[in-house]
Amino acid sequence: MNYILFDDQAWNNMLPLTFTRPVCELRAGILTVSEKWQKFLKSPISYLTQEYLQVKYELITAEENILINGSLIPDAELVNAVNQLELNEALVANSIILAIKLDKKKAATFRGNQTEPEKLKEYTSNYHKINWPWEIFKNNDEFIRADFKLITEGRKSAAINSSNNIIESENIFVEEGARIEFASLNASTGPIYIGKDAEIMEGSLVRGPFALCEHSTLKMGAKIYGPTTIGPHSKVGGEVNNSVIFGYSNKAHDGFIGNSVIGEWCNLGADTNNSNLKNNYAEVRLWNYESARFIKTGLQFCGLIMGDHSKCAINTMFNTGTVVGVNANIFGEGFPRNFIPSFSWGGAHGFTVYGIDKAFEVAEIVMSRRGLALDDKEKQILRYVFEKTSKYRMF
């Protein structure tokens, strides 16, 4: 069977994280949503997303296709229901299309909940769908536990060096090539997963649930409170609490981030801190692109949401519930505004436009340090985001 993960309204509400990817490419737990589906389905997937993203995230159709809502977190029961669909039948719940089986022609023109299926099958079991950026860190405990079981079941962990202080080693899984020395790992509060060729340096304190993905590093003396995920090829130090870093990003020095989601290719300068609790303990509001206003999150603890390729200088301070777009460059004393548009350059004393050519120049240098290139597809996507977000940069 040919499987396609499609975007619905959740894509709009997950901005700025989805400016550069479909919803299913968000990391939630140890894996991205698409990686979870591929493991359950034992099959590759393709994407039905925004037109400008299709240059990178391609759509592949076959004679028969099952299209799955890319904001759904898979489980065995849901996967079984999806695979039992008949042609032109949709699996629905709460008026939302969870999945639909279509022929080649209909699959190419499918548009989420705007499509009227011929046959409906009501899904009555519980399911998990991510619709808002804060749900990534809010539910990361559940996501890490599910992924830990999915990844490690039936496998044996690599040995952990005796120099480490370990609590409940049965809840710790270490992949081949990982290095851990003189660290404290407490898995009594949740599982700890250490990816291939990752490193936890001396003096680090880790409390699960926690995931350190492949080729990532915890710097010396890091303090990590779960549930936290550090995606692949990242470097993290200082204090981190209940946050998700997608990958290829650095927070290499002291400073605090909590209840936050950080995209790819971001860099937080030394002693960067975010507030995750208002002084009056009130509910936190976040900027929402779809409604063009700040909306209620229902959360008392909510920190920083940062899109891909954004950077901040040393001693940057982010207020509670700050949303930073794609390719922003933030510096200077004081608290910048709590909505920073994409391609902004500046800080609390004001912003100017971060030119697209300069942004490309920096991204090329940053990506080359990981042995990767800013190719034409990436540039095309970022150029579109630059133009699409110009209305927010009325400096």
C-alpha positions as a Markdown table, in Angstrom:
| # | Residue | x | y | z |
|---|---|---|---|---|
| 1 | Met | 0.0 | 0.0 | 0.0 |
| 2 | Asn | 1.1 | 3.5 | -0.7 |
| 3 | Tyr | 0.9 | 5.8 | 2.3 |
| 4 | Ile | 0.7 | 9.6 | 2.2 |
| 5 | Leu | 0.6 | 11.9 | 5.2 |
| 6 | Phe | -1.5 | 15.0 | 4.6 |
| 7 | Asp | -1.8 | 18.4 | 6.4 |
| 8 | Asp | -5.0 | 19.8 | 7.7 |
| 9 | Gln | -5.9 | 23.0 | 9.7 |
| 10 | Ala | -3.2 | 22.0 | 12.2 |
| 11 | Trp | -0.5 | 23.2 | 9.8 |
| 12 | Asn | -1.8 | 26.8 | 10.1 |
| 13 | Asn | -2.0 | 26.6 | 13.9 |
| 14 | Met | 1.5 | 25.1 | 14.3 |
| 15 | Leu | 3.2 | 28.1 | 12.6 |
| 16 | Pro | 6.0 | 29.2 | 12.8 |
| 17 | Leu | 7.3 | 25.6 | 13.3 |
| 18 | Thr | 5.5 | 24.5 | 10.1 |
| 19 | Phe | 6.7 | 27.3 | 7.8 |
| 20 | Thr | 9.5 | 25.0 | 6.8 |
| 21 | Arg | 7.9 | 21.5 | 7.1 |
| 22 | Pro | 4.7 | 19.5 | 7.1 |
| 23 | Val | 3.2 | 18.8 | 10.5 |
| 24 | Cys | 4.3 | 15.2 | 10.4 |
| 25 | Glu | 8.0 | 16.3 | 10.3 |
| 26 | Leu | 7.7 | 17.9 | 13.8 |
| 27 | Arg | 9.6 | 16.0 | 16.5 |
| 28 | Ala | 7.3 | 14.8 | 19.3 |
| 29 | Gly | 9.0 | 12.5 | 21.7 |
| 30 | Ile | 12.1 | 10.8 | 20.4 |
| 31 | Leu | 10.9 | 10.5 | 16.8 |
| 32 | Thr | 9.2 | 12.8 | 14.3 |
| 33 | Val | 5.6 | 12.0 | 13.6 |
| 34 | Ser | 6.5 | 10.7 | 10.2 |
| 35 | Glu | 9.1 | 8.4 | 11.6 |
| 36 | Lys | 6.5 | 7.0 | 14.0 |
| 37 | Trp | 4.2 | 6.2 | 11.2 |
| 38 | Gln | 6.9 | 4.6 | 9.1 |
| 39 | Lys | 7.8 | 2.3 | 12.0 |
| 40 | Phe | 4.2 | 1.3 | 12.6 |
| 41 | Leu | 3.4 | 0.8 | 8.9 |
| 42 | Lys | 6.7 | -0.7 | 8.1 |
| 43 | Ser | 6.6 | 1.3 | 4.9 |
| 44 | Pro | 8.0 | 4.6 | 3.5 |
| 45 | Ile | 5.6 | 7.6 | 3.3 |
| 46 | Ser | 5.3 | 10.7 | 1.1 |
| 47 | Tyr | 3.6 | 14.1 | 1.8 |
| 48 | Leu | 0.6 | 16.1 | 0.8 |
| 49 | Thr | 1.3 | 19.6 | 2.1 |
| 50 | Gln | 1.5 | 23.3 | 1.2 |
| 51 | Glu | 2.4 | 23.7 | -2.5 |
| 52 | Tyr | 5.6 | 25.6 | -1.8 |
| 53 | Leu | 6.8 | 22.8 | 0.5 |
| 54 | Gln | 6.3 | 20.1 | -2.0 |
| 55 | Val | 9.6 | 20.9 | -3.7 |
| 56 | Lys | 11.3 | 19.2 | -0.8 |
| 57 | Tyr | 8.5 | 17.0 | 0.7 |
| 58 | Glu | 7.3 | 15.2 | -2.4 |
| 59 | Leu | 4.0 | 13.6 | -3.1 |
| 60 | Ile | 4.1 | 10.1 | -4.5 |
| 61 | Thr | 0.8 | 8.5 | -5.7 |
| 62 | Ala | 0.0 | 4.9 | -6.7 |
| 63 | Glu | -3.1 | 3.2 | -8.1 |
| 64 | Glu | -4.4 | 2.9 | -4.5 |
| 65 | Asn | -3.4 | 5.2 | -1.6 |
| 66 | Ile | -4.1 | 5.6 | 2.0 |
| 67 | Leu | -3.9 | 9.2 | 3.1 |
| 68 | Ile | -3.3 | 9.8 | 6.8 |
| 69 | Asn | -3.7 | 13.0 | 8.8 |
| 70 | Gly | -0.1 | 14.0 | 9.5 |
| 71 | Ser | -1.0 | 15.5 | 12.9 |
| 72 | Leu | -2.1 | 12.1 | 14.3 |
| 73 | Ile | 0.2 | 10.2 | 16.6 |
| 74 | Pro | 0.0 | 6.5 | 15.6 |
| 75 | Asp | -0.8 | 3.6 | 17.9 |
| 76 | Ala | -1.6 | 0.0 | 17.1 |
| 77 | Glu | -5.4 | 0.3 | 17.2 |
| 78 | Leu | -5.4 | 3.4 | 14.9 |
| 79 | Val | -3.0 | 1.8 | 12.5 |
| 80 | Asn | -5.2 | -1.3 | 12.3 |
| 81 | Ala | -8.3 | 0.8 | 11.6 |
| 82 | Val | -6.4 | 2.8 | 8.9 |
| 83 | Asn | -5.3 | -0.4 | 7.1 |
| 84 | Gln | -8.9 | -1.8 | 7.0 |
| 85 | Leu | -10.3 | 1.1 | 4.9 |
| 86 | Glu | -12.0 | 0.3 | 1.6 |
| 87 | Leu | -11.5 | 2.4 | -1.5 |
| 88 | Asn | -13.2 | 5.8 | -1.2 |
| 89 | Glu | -13.9 | 5.2 | 2.5 |
| 90 | Ala | -12.7 | 7.7 | 5.2 |
| 91 | Leu | -12.0 | 7.1 | 8.8 |
| 92 | Val | -13.5 | 10.1 | 10.8 |
| 93 | Ala | -13.8 | 11.3 | 14.3 |
| 94 | Asn | -15.4 | 14.6 | 15.5 |
| 95 | Ser | -15.9 | 15.6 | 11.9 |
| 96 | Ile | -12.2 | 15.3 | 11.2 |
| 97 | Ile | -10.8 | 13.0 | 8.5 |
| 98 | Leu | -8.2 | 10.8 | 10.2 |
| 99 | Ala | -7.5 | 8.8 | 7.1 |
| 100 | Ile | -9.0 | 8.0 | 3.6 |
| 101 | Lys | -8.3 | 5.5 | 0.9 |
| 102 | Leu | -8.3 | 7.0 | -2.7 |
| 103 | Asp | -7.2 | 6.1 | -6.2 |
| 104 | Lys | -4.4 | 7.9 | -7.9 |
| 105 | Lys | -6.5 | 10.8 | -9.4 |
| 106 | Lys | -8.4 | 11.5 | -6.2 |
| 107 | Ala | -5.3 | 11.3 | -4.0 |
| 108 | Ala | -3.6 | 14.1 | -6.0 |
| 109 | Thr | -6.5 | 16.5 | -5.6 |
| 110 | Phe | -7.4 | 15.6 | -2.0 |
| 111 | Arg | -7.7 | 18.6 | 0.3 |
| 112 | Gly | -8.1 | 17.5 | 3.9 |
| 113 | Asn | -11.5 | 18.3 | 5.5 |
| 114 | Gln | -12.6 | 20.2 | 2.4 |
| 115 | Thr | -13.1 | 16.8 | 0.7 |
| 116 | Glu | -16.4 | 15.0 | 0.9 |
| 117 | Pro | -15.7 | 11.2 | 1.2 |
| 118 | Glu | -18.1 | 8.8 | -0.4 |
| 119 | Lys | -18.2 | 6.4 | 2.6 |
| 120 | Leu | -17.6 | 7.2 | 6.3 |
| 121 | Lys | -16.4 | 5.0 | 9.1 |
| 122 | Glu | -16.6 | 6.5 | 12.6 |
| 123 | Tyr | -13.5 | 6.0 | 14.8 |
| 124 | Thr | -14.7 | 5.7 | 18.4 |
| 125 | Ser | -11.4 | 4.9 | 20.2 |
| 126 | Asn | -9.2 | 7.5 | 21.7 |
| 127 | Tyr | -6.6 | 9.1 | 19.5 |
| 128 | His | -3.9 | 11.8 | 19.9 |
| 129 | Lys | -3.7 | 14.7 | 17.5 |
| 130 | Ile | -1.3 | 17.6 | 17.8 |
| 131 | Asn | -3.0 | 20.9 | 16.9 |
| 132 | Trp | -1.0 | 23.6 | 18.8 |
| 133 | Pro | 2.8 | 24.2 | 19.3 |
| 134 | Trp | 2.6 | 23.9 | 23.1 |
| 135 | Glu | 1.2 | 20.4 | 22.8 |
| 136 | Ile | 4.6 | 19.3 | 21.7 |
| 137 | Phe | 6.2 | 19.9 | 25.1 |
| 138 | Lys | 3.0 | 19.5 | 27.1 |
| 139 | Asn | 2.6 | 15.9 | 25.9 |
| 140 | Asn | 6.3 | 15.1 | 25.6 |
| 141 | Asp | 6.2 | 12.7 | 28.6 |
| 142 | Glu | 3.7 | 10.5 | 26.9 |
| 143 | Phe | 5.4 | 10.8 | 23.5 |
| 144 | Ile | 8.9 | 9.8 | 24.9 |
| 145 | Arg | 7.4 | 6.8 | 26.8 |
| 146 | Ala | 5.6 | 5.5 | 23.7 |
| 147 | Asp | 8.6 | 6.0 | 21.4 |
| 148 | Phe | 11.0 | 4.4 | 23.9 |
| 149 | Lys | 8.9 | 1.3 | 23.9 |
| 150 | Leu | 8.6 | 1.3 | 20.1 |
| 151 | Ile | 12.3 | 1.7 | 19.5 |
| 152 | Thr | 13.8 | -0.5 | 22.2 |
| 153 | Glu | 11.3 | -3.4 | 22.6 |
| 154 | Gly | 13.1 | -6.7 | 22.1 |
| 155 | Arg | 16.5 | -5.0 | 21.9 |
| 156 | Lys | 19.5 | -4.9 | 24.3 |
| 157 | Ser | 21.0 | -1.6 | 25.4 |
| 158 | Ala | 24.8 | -1.0 | 25.1 |
| 159 | Ala | 26.6 | -1.1 | 28.4 |
| 160 | Ile | 26.9 | 2.0 | 30.5 |
| 161 | Asn | 30.3 | 2.9 | 32.0 |
| 162 | Ser | 30.6 | 2.2 | 35.7 |
| 163 | Ser | 31.8 | 5.8 | 36.3 |
| 164 | Asn | 28.2 | 7.0 | 36.0 |
| 165 | Asn | 25.6 | 7.3 | 38.8 |
| 166 | Ile | 22.6 | 5.3 | 37.6 |
| 167 | Ile | 19.1 | 5.0 | 39.0 |
| 168 | Glu | 16.8 | 2.3 | 37.5 |
| 169 | Ser | 19.1 | 1.2 | 34.7 |
| 170 | Glu | 16.3 | -1.0 | 33.2 |
| 171 | Asn | 14.7 | 2.2 | 32.0 |
| 172 | Ile | 17.8 | 3.4 | 30.2 |
| 173 | Phe | 18.6 | 2.5 | 26.6 |
| 174 | Val | 22.0 | 3.4 | 25.1 |
| 175 | Glu | 22.6 | 3.0 | 21.4 |
| 176 | Glu | 25.9 | 1.9 | 19.8 |
| 177 | Gly | 28.7 | 4.4 | 19.9 |
| 178 | Ala | 27.2 | 6.6 | 22.6 |
| 179 | Arg | 29.6 | 7.9 | 25.3 |
| 180 | Ile | 28.6 | 8.7 | 28.9 |
| 181 | Glu | 31.2 | 9.5 | 31.6 |
| 182 | Phe | 30.7 | 10.6 | 35.2 |
| 183 | Ala | 27.1 | 11.6 | 34.7 |
| 184 | Ser | 24.0 | 11.1 | 36.9 |
| 185 | Leu | 21.1 | 9.4 | 35.1 |
| 186 | Asn | 17.8 | 9.1 | 37.0 |
| 187 | Ala | 15.3 | 7.0 | 35.2 |
| 188 | Ser | 13.0 | 6.5 | 38.1 |
| 189 | Thr | 10.7 | 9.3 | 36.8 |
| 190 | Gly | 10.7 | 8.1 | 33.2 |
| 191 | Pro | 12.8 | 6.4 | 30.5 |
| 192 | Ile | 16.1 | 7.8 | 29.2 |
| 193 | Tyr | 17.1 | 7.2 | 25.6 |
| 194 | Ile | 20.7 | 7.9 | 24.3 |
| 195 | Gly | 21.0 | 7.8 | 20.6 |
| 196 | Lys | 23.8 | 6.5 | 18.4 |
| 197 | Asp | 27.2 | 8.3 | 18.8 |
| 198 | Ala | 25.6 | 10.8 | 21.2 |
| 199 | Glu | 27.7 | 12.0 | 24.2 |
| 200 | Ile | 26.9 | 13.0 | 27.8 |
| 201 | Met | 29.8 | 14.8 | 29.2 |
| 202 | Glu | 31.1 | 14.8 | 32.8 |
| 203 | Gly | 29.0 | 16.2 | 35.6 |
| 204 | Ser | 25.7 | 16.2 | 33.6 |
| 205 | Leu | 22.5 | 15.6 | 35.7 |
| 206 | Val | 19.6 | 14.0 | 33.8 |
| 207 | Arg | 16.2 | 13.2 | 35.1 |
| 208 | Gly | 13.8 | 11.3 | 32.7 |
| 209 | Pro | 11.8 | 11.1 | 30.6 |
| 210 | Phe | 14.7 | 12.2 | 28.3 |
| 211 | Ala | 15.9 | 11.6 | 24.8 |
| 212 | Leu | 19.3 | 12.6 | 23.4 |
| 213 | Cys | 19.2 | 11.8 | 19.7 |
| 214 | Glu | 22.0 | 10.6 | 17.5 |
| 215 | His | 25.2 | 12.6 | 17.3 |
| 216 | Ser | 24.1 | 15.1 | 19.9 |
| 217 | Thr | 26.0 | 16.3 | 23.0 |
| 218 | Leu | 25.2 | 17.3 | 26.5 |
| 219 | Lys | 27.9 | 19.7 | 27.6 |
| 220 | Met | 29.7 | 19.4 | 31.0 |
| 221 | Gly | 27.5 | 20.1 | 34.0 |
| 222 | Ala | 24.2 | 20.3 | 32.1 |
| 223 | Lys | 21.0 | 20.0 | 34.2 |
| 224 | Ile | 18.2 | 18.4 | 32.3 |
| 225 | Tyr | 14.7 | 17.9 | 33.7 |
| 226 | Gly | 12.3 | 15.7 | 31.8 |
| 227 | Pro | 10.3 | 15.4 | 29.8 |
| 228 | Thr | 12.9 | 16.8 | 27.4 |
| 229 | Thr | 14.0 | 15.9 | 23.9 |
| 230 | Ile | 17.2 | 17.0 | 22.2 |
| 231 | Gly | 17.1 | 16.2 | 18.5 |
| 232 | Pro | 20.0 | 14.9 | 16.4 |
| 233 | His | 23.2 | 16.8 | 15.8 |
| 234 | Ser | 22.6 | 19.3 | 18.7 |
| 235 | Lys | 24.7 | 20.7 | 21.5 |
| 236 | Val | 23.1 | 21.6 | 24.8 |
| 237 | Gly | 24.4 | 22.9 | 28.1 |
| 238 | Gly | 23.0 | 24.8 | 31.1 |
| 239 | Glu | 19.5 | 24.1 | 32.4 |
| 240 | Val | 16.7 | 22.7 | 30.4 |
| 241 | Asn | 13.2 | 21.8 | 31.6 |
| 242 | Asn | 10.4 | 20.1 | 29.6 |
| 243 | Ser | 11.5 | 21.3 | 26.2 |
| 244 | Val | 11.9 | 19.9 | 22.7 |
| 245 | Ile | 14.8 | 20.8 | 20.4 |
| 246 | Phe | 14.1 | 19.5 | 16.9 |
| 247 | Gly | 17.7 | 19.0 | 15.8 |
| 248 | Tyr | 20.9 | 20.7 | 14.4 |
| 249 | Ser | 20.5 | 23.4 | 17.0 |
| 250 | Asn | 22.8 | 24.7 | 19.8 |
| 251 | Lys | 22.2 | 25.9 | 23.3 |
| 252 | Ala | 25.8 | 25.1 | 24.3 |
| 253 | His | 26.2 | 27.3 | 27.3 |
| 254 | Asp | 24.7 | 28.2 | 30.7 |
| 255 | Gly | 21.2 | 29.7 | 30.7 |
| 256 | Phe | 17.7 | 28.3 | 31.1 |
| 257 | Ile | 15.0 | 27.2 | 28.7 |
| 258 | Gly | 11.8 | 25.7 | 29.9 |
| 259 | Asn | 8.4 | 24.6 | 28.4 |
| 260 | Ser | 9.7 | 25.5 | 25.0 |
| 261 | Val | 10.1 | 24.2 | 21.4 |
| 262 | Ile | 13.2 | 25.1 | 19.4 |
| 263 | Gly | 13.3 | 24.4 | 15.6 |
| 264 | Glu | 16.3 | 23.3 | 13.5 |
| 265 | Trp | 19.5 | 25.3 | 12.8 |
| 266 | Cys | 18.9 | 27.6 | 15.8 |
| 267 | Asn | 21.6 | 29.0 | 18.1 |
| 268 | Leu | 21.0 | 30.4 | 21.6 |
| 269 | Gly | 23.9 | 32.5 | 22.8 |
| 270 | Ala | 25.6 | 32.0 | 26.2 |
| 271 | Asp | 23.3 | 32.8 | 29.2 |
| 272 | Thr | 20.2 | 33.0 | 27.1 |
| 273 | Asn | 17.1 | 32.6 | 29.3 |
| 274 | Asn | 13.4 | 32.3 | 28.8 |
| 275 | Ser | 10.6 | 32.9 | 31.3 |
| 276 | Asn | 8.1 | 30.1 | 31.5 |
| 277 | Leu | 5.9 | 31.6 | 34.2 |
| 278 | Lys | 4.2 | 35.0 | 34.5 |
| 279 | Asn | 4.8 | 37.0 | 37.6 |
| 280 | Asn | 1.1 | 37.0 | 38.4 |
| 281 | Tyr | 0.8 | 33.2 | 37.6 |
| 282 | Ala | -1.8 | 34.0 | 34.9 |
| 283 | Glu | -2.6 | 31.9 | 31.9 |
| 284 | Val | -0.1 | 32.3 | 29.1 |
| 285 | Arg | -1.2 | 33.6 | 25.7 |
| 286 | Leu | 0.8 | 32.9 | 22.5 |
| 287 | Trp | 0.8 | 34.5 | 19.1 |
| 288 | Asn | -1.3 | 32.6 | 16.6 |
| 289 | Tyr | -0.8 | 33.2 | 12.9 |
| 290 | Glu | -4.2 | 31.8 | 11.8 |
| 291 | Ser | -6.2 | 34.3 | 13.9 |
| 292 | Ala | -3.5 | 37.0 | 13.8 |
| 293 | Arg | -3.8 | 37.6 | 17.5 |
| 294 | Phe | -2.6 | 36.2 | 20.9 |
| 295 | Ile | -4.7 | 33.2 | 22.0 |
| 296 | Lys | -5.1 | 31.4 | 25.3 |
| 297 | Thr | -3.0 | 28.3 | 25.8 |
| 298 | Gly | -4.7 | 27.0 | 28.9 |
| 299 | Leu | -1.2 | 26.8 | 30.4 |
| 300 | Gln | 0.4 | 28.4 | 33.4 |
| 301 | Phe | 3.9 | 27.3 | 32.2 |
| 302 | Cys | 4.8 | 28.2 | 28.6 |
| 303 | Gly | 8.1 | 29.5 | 27.4 |
| 304 | Leu | 9.6 | 30.0 | 23.9 |
| 305 | Ile | 8.5 | 28.8 | 20.5 |
| 306 | Met | 11.3 | 29.4 | 17.9 |
| 307 | Gly | 11.2 | 28.7 | 14.2 |
| 308 | Asp | 14.1 | 27.3 | 12.1 |
| 309 | His | 17.3 | 29.2 | 11.5 |
| 310 | Ser | 16.7 | 31.8 | 14.2 |
| 311 | Lys | 19.5 | 33.0 | 16.5 |
| 312 | Cys | 20.0 | 35.0 | 19.6 |
| 313 | Ala | 23.0 | 36.7 | 21.1 |
| 314 | Ile | 24.6 | 36.2 | 24.6 |
| 315 | Asn | 22.4 | 37.3 | 27.6 |
| 316 | Thr | 19.2 | 37.3 | 25.5 |
| 317 | Met | 16.1 | 37.4 | 27.7 |
| 318 | Phe | 12.8 | 36.0 | 26.3 |
| 319 | Asn | 9.5 | 36.8 | 28.1 |
| 320 | Thr | 6.9 | 34.2 | 29.0 |
| 321 | Gly | 5.1 | 32.9 | 25.9 |
| 322 | Thr | 7.4 | 34.3 | 23.2 |
| 323 | Val | 7.0 | 33.3 | 19.5 |
| 324 | Val | 10.0 | 33.8 | 17.2 |
| 325 | Gly | 9.6 | 33.2 | 13.5 |
| 326 | Val | 12.0 | 31.7 | 11.0 |
| 327 | Asn | 15.5 | 33.3 | 10.4 |
| 328 | Ala | 15.2 | 35.9 | 13.1 |
| 329 | Asn | 18.4 | 37.4 | 14.6 |
| 330 | Ile | 17.9 | 38.8 | 18.1 |
| 331 | Phe | 20.4 | 40.7 | 20.2 |
| 332 | Gly | 20.7 | 43.6 | 22.7 |
| 333 | Glu | 19.7 | 44.2 | 26.3 |
| 334 | Gly | 16.2 | 44.1 | 27.6 |
| 335 | Phe | 13.2 | 41.9 | 26.8 |
| 336 | Pro | 12.3 | 41.9 | 23.1 |
| 337 | Arg | 8.6 | 41.8 | 22.1 |
| 338 | Asn | 6.8 | 38.4 | 22.6 |
| 339 | Phe | 6.0 | 38.0 | 18.9 |
| 340 | Ile | 9.1 | 38.4 | 16.7 |
| 341 | Pro | 8.3 | 38.0 | 12.9 |
| 342 | Ser | 10.4 | 35.9 | 10.6 |
| 343 | Phe | 13.5 | 37.6 | 9.1 |
| 344 | Ser | 13.7 | 40.2 | 11.9 |
| 345 | Trp | 17.0 | 41.7 | 12.9 |
| 346 | Gly | 17.2 | 43.5 | 16.3 |
| 347 | Gly | 15.9 | 43.3 | 19.8 |
| 348 | Ala | 14.1 | 45.3 | 22.6 |
| 349 | His | 15.2 | 48.6 | 21.1 |
| 350 | Gly | 13.6 | 47.8 | 17.7 |
| 351 | Phe | 13.9 | 45.7 | 14.6 |
| 352 | Thr | 14.8 | 46.0 | 11.0 |
| 353 | Val | 14.4 | 43.5 | 8.1 |
| 354 | Tyr | 16.9 | 40.7 | 8.0 |
| 355 | Gly | 17.7 | 40.6 | 4.3 |
| 356 | Ile | 17.2 | 37.3 | 2.5 |
| 357 | Asp | 20.7 | 37.2 | 0.9 |
| 358 | Lys | 22.4 | 37.8 | 4.3 |
| 359 | Ala | 20.2 | 35.1 | 5.9 |
| 360 | Phe | 21.2 | 32.7 | 3.1 |
| 361 | Glu | 24.9 | 33.5 | 3.7 |
| 362 | Val | 24.7 | 32.7 | 7.4 |
| 363 | Ala | 22.6 | 29.5 | 6.8 |
| 364 | Glu | 25.2 | 28.3 | 4.3 |
| 365 | Ile | 28.0 | 28.7 | 6.8 |
| 366 | Val | 26.0 | 27.1 | 9.7 |
| 367 | Met | 24.9 | 24.1 | 7.6 |
| 368 | Ser | 28.3 | 23.5 | 6.2 |
| 369 | Arg | 29.6 | 23.0 | 9.7 |
| 370 | Arg | 27.4 | 19.8 | 9.8 |
| 371 | Gly | 28.5 | 18.7 | 6.4 |
| 372 | Leu | 25.2 | 19.8 | 4.8 |
| 373 | Ala | 24.4 | 22.4 | 2.1 |
| 374 | Leu | 21.7 | 25.0 | 1.7 |
| 375 | Asp | 20.4 | 23.8 | -1.6 |
| 376 | Asp | 18.0 | 25.4 | -4.1 |
| 377 | Lys | 15.0 | 23.7 | -2.6 |
| 378 | Glu | 15.7 | 25.1 | 0.9 |
| 379 | Lys | 16.3 | 28.5 | -0.6 |
| 380 | Gln | 13.1 | 28.4 | -2.5 |
| 381 | Ile | 11.2 | 27.5 | 0.7 |
| 382 | Leu | 12.9 | 30.2 | 2.8 |
| 383 | Arg | 12.3 | 32.8 | 0.0 |
| 384 | Tyr | 8.6 | 32.0 | 0.1 |
| 385 | Val | 8.5 | 32.3 | 3.9 |
| 386 | Phe | 10.3 | 35.7 | 3.6 |
| 387 | Glu | 7.7 | 37.0 | 1.2 |
| 388 | Lys | 4.7 | 35.4 | 3.0 |
| 389 | Thr | 5.7 | 37.0 | 6.3 |
| 390 | Ser | 6.5 | 40.5 | 5.0 |
| 391 | Lys | 3.2 | 41.9 | 6.3 |
| 392 | Tyr | 4.4 | 41.2 | 9.9 |
| 393 | Arg | 7.6 | 43.2 | 9.5 |
| 394 | Met | 6.1 | 46.7 | 9.5 |
| 395 | Phe | 9.1 | 48.2 | 11.3 |
